[in-house]
Structures are given as structure tokens and as C-alpha cells.
Amino acid sequence: MERVNRFELARECAQCGTSFSTHTAGAKYCTNTCRNKAQRLRTRARPDHWLSRVLQCKMCGDDFKLSERSGPNQKYCSDPCRQRGYKRSQTEFHARNPTAGQDYGKTRSGRHGSDTILNRVLRKYPELSRTCEVPGCGEDRVTQLAHRPEFARKGAWNCVRLCAPHMIWILCPTHHTLIDRGFETGESLGLTR
């Protein structure tokens, strides 16, 4: 059975004026680019569009008009006002919450806080050693979690579930690096657990 072709309509693009042919009776634009551009222009022409609004600067009180670069949520008329406004809001926040900085420091991970993956694993498994497990090392000032080769994370997120005692060793940074870079193995260092 032979397929019947729908006839083509010749049109002129309502945005750029280029002539084009189409099978759709309601087509006004030659491409999606022209359709999107026309939509943007129609939106900007509306009286309630955010580009037509005039706002008052929250820092100096001057009136200013929004620009395309700034976006609809701009609160300050210029960069100096924005910087002074941020500084003022930061000062007001710390005046309302005097212990906020100290509370933040307590929960930070890393060497400044106590909520590291190593500390969480040691809290969950209190029987684990707190010193380097390599015989004769005994380093206890700085220790790290080292995954055994058969339980290597391979990019998986470091969480307590992936750090069960049969999956890890507690090592000093030196021995951890030696194992990770392949210079030593767990057996050559005397790691038995």
C-alpha cells in the first residue's frame, strides 16, 4: 500500500522572517531557537516581568533596576553594598547566636572535630586498637583506617558500614601509604587480624 504524503505548507518565520516549509498548520517558527527567542521577548515585554521592577537597596536605600545578569532575587544596588550587607548580616547572626562558631567547630570533621570516620568506627567497635597495628610501631598520635586489599572501597563512600573490623586495619600514615602504594603487604608487615 502506497503511503500518501501530507502536503507541505510554505510559511514565514514570525521571529526571523525566514521562509520555511512545514506539515503542521499552526507552525509559526522555523526552528526551536526562534520559538524560544520569541517566548523570551514576549515574557520580557510583560509589565510584571522581573526586569521591569524597581527595587530599593537593603543597604543604602537607593532605588535600582534589576539587570539580566543579576537575576530576580537581587537585594543590593552594587557590589560594595552587597559586601557591606553580607558583613552586617553575619555580625547580626553572631550577635543573636554567640556560640554558633564554637558549636560549628565541635561538629566539623577532620583534625579540628571529633566526628571523623575513624572516631565513629572506634565508638561502634570499642575493642579495636587505638594504635598502629603493625608489630613494633605503636604510633598512637595519628592513626588512619586502612581497608584490606580484598575490601578496597574503589571509590565507594567511606562509611561505618564499609569499615567493619574484618575489613580494616588501624595504621599510622606511613604504614597506610606503604600498603596503598604497593611497597608492602599486610603479611610482610606482620598484620595478622
FENNOR-V680203 format. One record per residue. N is the residue number from 0. RES is the residue in one letter. SS is DSSP state (hx for helix, st for strand, lp for the rest). Layout:
n=N res=RES ss=SS
n=N res=RES ss=SS
This chain:
n=0 res=M ss=lp
n=1 res=E ss=lp
n=2 res=R ss=lp
n=3 res=V ss=lp
n=4 res=N ss=lp
n=5 res=R ss=lp
n=6 res=F ss=lp
n=7 res=E ss=lp
n=8 res=L ss=st
n=9 res=A ss=st
n=10 res=R ss=st
n=11 res=E ss=st
n=12 res=C ss=lp
n=13 res=A ss=lp
n=14 res=Q ss=lp
n=15 res=C ss=lp
n=16 res=G ss=lp
n=17 res=T ss=lp
n=18 res=S ss=st
n=19 res=F ss=st
n=20 res=S ss=st
n=21 res=T ss=st
n=22 res=H ss=lp
n=23 res=T ss=lp
n=24 res=A ss=lp
n=25 res=G ss=lp
n=26 res=A ss=lp
n=27 res=K ss=lp
n=28 res=Y ss=lp
n=29 res=C ss=lp
n=30 res=T ss=lp
n=31 res=N ss=hx
n=32 res=T ss=hx
n=33 res=C ss=hx
n=34 res=R ss=hx
n=35 res=N ss=hx
n=36 res=K ss=hx
n=37 res=A ss=hx
n=38 res=Q ss=hx
n=39 res=R ss=hx
n=40 res=L ss=hx
n=41 res=R ss=hx
n=42 res=T ss=hx
n=43 res=R ss=hx
n=44 res=A ss=hx
n=45 res=R ss=lp
n=46 res=P ss=lp
n=47 res=D ss=lp
n=48 res=H ss=lp
n=49 res=W ss=hx
n=50 res=L ss=hx
n=51 res=S ss=hx
n=52 res=R ss=lp
n=53 res=V ss=st
n=54 res=L ss=st
n=55 res=Q ss=st
n=56 res=C ss=lp
n=57 res=K ss=lp
n=58 res=M ss=lp
n=59 res=C ss=lp
n=60 res=G ss=lp
n=61 res=D ss=lp
n=62 res=D ss=st
n=63 res=F ss=st
n=64 res=K ss=st
n=65 res=L ss=lp
n=66 res=S ss=lp
n=67 res=E ss=lp
n=68 res=R ss=lp
n=69 res=S ss=lp
n=70 res=G ss=lp
n=71 res=P ss=lp
n=72 res=N ss=lp
n=73 res=Q ss=lp
n=74 res=K ss=lp
n=75 res=Y ss=lp
n=76 res=C ss=lp
n=77 res=S ss=lp
n=78 res=D ss=hx
n=79 res=P ss=hx
n=80 res=C ss=hx
n=81 res=R ss=hx
n=82 res=Q ss=hx
n=83 res=R ss=hx
n=84 res=G ss=hx
n=85 res=Y ss=hx
n=86 res=K ss=hx
n=87 res=R ss=hx
n=88 res=S ss=hx
n=89 res=Q ss=hx
n=90 res=T ss=hx
n=91 res=E ss=hx
n=92 res=F ss=hx
n=93 res=H ss=hx
n=94 res=A ss=hx
n=95 res=R ss=hx
n=96 res=N ss=lp
n=97 res=P ss=lp
n=98 res=T ss=lp
n=99 res=A ss=hx
n=100 res=G ss=hx
n=101 res=Q ss=hx
n=102 res=D ss=hx
n=103 res=Y ss=hx
n=104 res=G ss=hx
n=105 res=K ss=hx
n=106 res=T ss=hx
n=107 res=R ss=lp
n=108 res=S ss=lp
n=109 res=G ss=lp
n=110 res=R ss=lp
n=111 res=H ss=lp
n=112 res=G ss=lp
n=113 res=S ss=lp
n=114 res=D ss=lp
n=115 res=T ss=lp
n=116 res=I ss=hx
n=117 res=L ss=hx
n=118 res=N ss=hx
n=119 res=R ss=hx
n=120 res=V ss=hx
n=121 res=L ss=hx
n=122 res=R ss=hx
n=123 res=K ss=hx
n=124 res=Y ss=lp
n=125 res=P ss=lp
n=126 res=E ss=lp
n=127 res=L ss=lp
n=128 res=S ss=lp
n=129 res=R ss=lp
n=130 res=T ss=lp
n=131 res=C ss=lp
n=132 res=E ss=lp
n=133 res=V ss=lp
n=134 res=P ss=lp
n=135 res=G ss=lp
n=136 res=C ss=lp
n=137 res=G ss=lp
n=138 res=E ss=lp
n=139 res=D ss=lp
n=140 res=R ss=lp
n=141 res=V ss=lp
n=142 res=T ss=lp
n=143 res=Q ss=st
n=144 res=L ss=st
n=145 res=A ss=st
n=146 res=H ss=st
n=147 res=R ss=lp
n=148 res=P ss=hx
n=149 res=E ss=hx
n=150 res=F ss=hx
n=151 res=A ss=lp
n=152 res=R ss=lp
n=153 res=K ss=lp
n=154 res=G ss=lp
n=155 res=A ss=lp
n=156 res=W ss=lp
n=157 res=N ss=lp
n=158 res=C ss=lp
n=159 res=V ss=hx
n=160 res=R ss=hx
n=161 res=L ss=hx
n=162 res=C ss=lp
n=163 res=A ss=lp
n=164 res=P ss=hx
n=165 res=H ss=hx
n=166 res=M ss=hx
n=167 res=I ss=st
n=168 res=W ss=st
n=169 res=I ss=st
n=170 res=L ss=st
n=171 res=C ss=lp
n=172 res=P ss=hx
n=173 res=T ss=hx
n=174 res=H ss=hx
n=175 res=H ss=hx
n=176 res=T ss=hx
n=177 res=L ss=hx
n=178 res=I ss=hx
n=179 res=D ss=hx
n=180 res=R ss=lp
n=181 res=G ss=lp
n=182 res=F ss=lp
n=183 res=E ss=lp
n=184 res=T ss=lp
n=185 res=G ss=lp
n=186 res=E ss=lp
n=187 res=S ss=lp
n=188 res=L ss=lp
n=189 res=G ss=lp
n=190 res=L ss=lp
n=191 res=T ss=lp
n=192 res=R ss=lp
